[in-house]
């Protein structure tokens, strides 16, 4: 490409009018015409070279653009947007065990002494196709009435001795419906229940499972199943005595409702109704109401009200039992 001053000189040669001169001779006119023709040729050559340079530059830009287009990844190969914190938490929780351990203790001393201990362990694991759940509870209590003046110290009496274990496995058919199997065993010495072993098969339906940005949630599941149980009975208190064993079986309806105001306060309601259709007419109802308040990320205080009703308990026993307990729970 020619220098800028050369092009400018050629342009001025054509555009700048010559100053007025005195009339020239024929020889001078011929020389002027020759110089003008020579300048015109140089200007034309410069313009041609400039056009060639511009064409080469345009071609280079086009080749560069094609190279960039070839090296850029397709739209579908671009990396996905980063996951949100909530999505990362849900991914981390998937297919892992959520374990909660609770412990409650009441101790009274003085004129009368009472000690009551209760514990629970809940574990749940969810995967794409399965849900596994383990639940274990236990309670033990002793009390000693006050001693009368001049009388020997009375012996302590057991006022609570019960435990239960339940294993459940759900096979998900879709997000809402699952089939499940459940096995369990429980004992309650004050109700003269030595061991009650049970098995159950049914269908669970999740009506909704909603989660909010503030950590709150709402969940409702119902169960419809058939349960069979064999109950061996033995009277432990006030005197030891063997009692006839009984069986029960029939359809069971269950419901579990959970509502969390936020990530720290949650309400849980569980209901179980079992009308037995074998060995006479018998109805078992269980209801648990629980309010949980988190103190830290892992530690919480749980207040639980439990009601159990048996229309045909062992001889001499009351049909309804209730309990109200406060316990500390730790979630792993």
Secondary structure in CASP SS format (residue, H / E / C, confidence):
PFRMAT SS
TARGET T0000
AUTHOR 0000-0000-0000
METHOD secondary structure of the structure
MODEL  1
X C 1.00
X C 1.00
X C 1.00
X H 1.00
X H 1.00
X H 1.00
X H 1.00
X H 1.00
X H 1.00
X H 1.00
X H 1.00
X H 1.00
X H 1.00
X H 1.00
X H 1.00
X C 1.00
X C 1.00
X C 1.00
X C 1.00
X C 1.00
X C 1.00
X C 1.00
X C 1.00
X C 1.00
X C 1.00
X H 1.00
X H 1.00
X H 1.00
X H 1.00
X H 1.00
X H 1.00
X H 1.00
X H 1.00
X H 1.00
X H 1.00
X H 1.00
X H 1.00
X H 1.00
X H 1.00
X H 1.00
X H 1.00
X H 1.00
X H 1.00
X H 1.00
X H 1.00
X H 1.00
X H 1.00
X H 1.00
X H 1.00
X H 1.00
X H 1.00
X H 1.00
X H 1.00
X H 1.00
X H 1.00
X H 1.00
X H 1.00
X H 1.00
X H 1.00
X H 1.00
X H 1.00
X H 1.00
X H 1.00
X H 1.00
X H 1.00
X H 1.00
X H 1.00
X H 1.00
X H 1.00
X H 1.00
X H 1.00
X C 1.00
X C 1.00
X C 1.00
X H 1.00
X H 1.00
X H 1.00
X C 1.00
X C 1.00
X C 1.00
X C 1.00
X C 1.00
X C 1.00
X C 1.00
X H 1.00
X H 1.00
X H 1.00
X H 1.00
X H 1.00
X H 1.00
X H 1.00
X H 1.00
X H 1.00
X C 1.00
X C 1.00
X C 1.00
X E 1.00
X E 1.00
X E 1.00
X E 1.00
X E 1.00
X E 1.00
X E 1.00
X E 1.00
X E 1.00
X E 1.00
X E 1.00
X E 1.00
X C 1.00
X C 1.00
X C 1.00
X C 1.00
X E 1.00
X E 1.00
X E 1.00
X E 1.00
X E 1.00
X E 1.00
X E 1.00
X E 1.00
X E 1.00
X E 1.00
X E 1.00
X E 1.00
X E 1.00
X E 1.00
X C 1.00
X C 1.00
X C 1.00
X E 1.00
X E 1.00
X E 1.00
X E 1.00
X E 1.00
X E 1.00
X E 1.00
X E 1.00
X E 1.00
X E 1.00
X E 1.00
X E 1.00
X E 1.00
X E 1.00
X E 1.00
X C 1.00
X C 1.00
X C 1.00
X C 1.00
X C 1.00
X C 1.00
X C 1.00
X C 1.00
X C 1.00
X C 1.00
X C 1.00
X C 1.00
X E 1.00
X E 1.00
X E 1.00
X E 1.00
X E 1.00
X E 1.00
X E 1.00
X E 1.00
X E 1.00
X E 1.00
X E 1.00
X E 1.00
X E 1.00
X E 1.00
X E 1.00
X E 1.00
X C 1.00
X C 1.00
X C 1.00
X C 1.00
X E 1.00
X E 1.00
X E 1.00
X E 1.00
X E 1.00
X E 1.00
X E 1.00
X E 1.00
X E 1.00
X E 1.00
X E 1.00
X E 1.00
X H 1.00
X H 1.00
X H 1.00
X C 1.00
X E 1.00
X E 1.00
X E 1.00
X E 1.00
X E 1.00
X E 1.00
X E 1.00
X E 1.00
X E 1.00
X E 1.00
X E 1.00
X E 1.00
X E 1.00
X E 1.00
X E 1.00
X E 1.00
X E 1.00
X E 1.00
X E 1.00
X C 1.00
X C 1.00
X C 1.00
X C 1.00
X C 1.00
X E 1.00
X E 1.00
X E 1.00
X E 1.00
X E 1.00
X E 1.00
X E 1.00
X E 1.00
X E 1.00
X E 1.00
X E 1.00
X E 1.00
X E 1.00
X E 1.00
X E 1.00
X E 1.00
X E 1.00
X E 1.00
X E 1.00
X C 1.00
X C 1.00
X C 1.00
X C 1.00
X C 1.00
X E 1.00
X E 1.00
X C 1.00
X C 1.00
X C 1.00
X E 1.00
X E 1.00
X E 1.00
X E 1.00
X E 1.00
X E 1.00
X E 1.00
X E 1.00
X E 1.00
X E 1.00
X E 1.00
X E 1.00
X E 1.00
X E 1.00
X E 1.00
X C 1.00
X C 1.00
X C 1.00
X C 1.00
X E 1.00
X E 1.00
X E 1.00
X E 1.00
X E 1.00
X E 1.00
X E 1.00
X E 1.00
X E 1.00
X E 1.00
X E 1.00
X E 1.00
X C 1.00
X C 1.00
X C 1.00
X C 1.00
X C 1.00
X E 1.00
X E 1.00
X E 1.00
X E 1.00
X E 1.00
X E 1.00
X E 1.00
X E 1.00
X E 1.00
X E 1.00
X E 1.00
X E 1.00
X E 1.00
X C 1.00
X C 1.00
X C 1.00
X C 1.00
X E 1.00
X E 1.00
X E 1.00
X E 1.00
X E 1.00
X E 1.00
X E 1.00
X E 1.00
X E 1.00
X E 1.00
X E 1.00
X E 1.00
X C 1.00
X C 1.00
X C 1.00
X C 1.00
X C 1.00
X C 1.00
X C 1.00
X C 1.00
X C 1.00
X E 1.00
X E 1.00
X E 1.00
X E 1.00
X E 1.00
X E 1.00
X E 1.00
X E 1.00
X E 1.00
X E 1.00
X E 1.00
X E 1.00
X C 1.00
END
